[in-house]
Amino acid sequence: MTKETIPQNSPLRNSLLSSRIIYPIVNLLEDKGVTPDQVSFFGTGLVTLGALFNKIKLPKNSQRYVGNILIALGVSCDVLDGSLARRKPDRNKTLGVIIDNVNDRLQEIFLAGIRIFWNENKFVKLSSQMVLLTSTLPSLLRAINEATGRIVPESGQNPLEFLGTRAGRFFLSMIALNFPKIQPYIDSLITFTNLFTTFSRAKNLAKLPQKNLDPQIRKDALAKIGLLSGLSLLSIGLLILLKKLEKQKDFNG
């Protein structure tokens, strides 16, 4: 049986957006000696600041505009770091995979945690808690598929699948941050798409035969499985911590 690689078939990489906007920025970053890991951490910092800005008070509610711009720029870094990494064949790929996935998932975990911490309504909190608990599941199932040589179809082929992608989840998260009255419904939709994508990838795992993989790809996939399992435990730990902080706040109040 021949060894296979996991194809990177995102249409974004061959789009007009890539050639006119993404590649020129990546060229500039490469010329300046910026590393993919630096871009990843920078993106997480921007998303974190953006989420916090949404919860502070500025004149004319301008915090929302600032927060949204910061989050959008932070999410865009995910496209840039991947494009930059593919230009560096000598880079430690396994470490790069770990750093990229850590930053991606931390951004989602932090956005959900912010929504939990700053809301008093128990139903709203519950909806955000479900987002926090399910946020790593789609990526974990994808990594399990990849570790066994199964190809996971590219997400985003229809509206529901798009909402289950990282870009779709961030889009919904920004709506939840900006419109608190509909936040529980948006968070419920994010949870549903997380579970839908997870279930689809579980079916893919059961349906397709296992294949031999290049050792480096298997190593990367196994690293992602360990990492994402740890981040799932981190989500549970963060939820426990937030509950303790809530009890402490109630006690002090």
Secondary structure, DSSP 8 states (H G I E B T S, - for coil): ---B------GGGGSHHIIIIIHHHHHHHHHTT--HHHHHHHHHHHHHHHHHHTTS--GGGHHHHHHHHHHHHHHHHHHHHHHHHTT-TTS-HHHHHHHHHHHHHHHHHHHHHHHHHT---HHHHHHHHHHHHHTTHHHHHHHHHHHTT-----S-SSHHHHHTSHHHHHHHHHHHHH-GGGHHHHHHHHHHHHHHHHHHHHHHHHHS----B-HHHHHHHHHHHHHHHHHHHHHHHHHHHHHHHHHHHHHH-
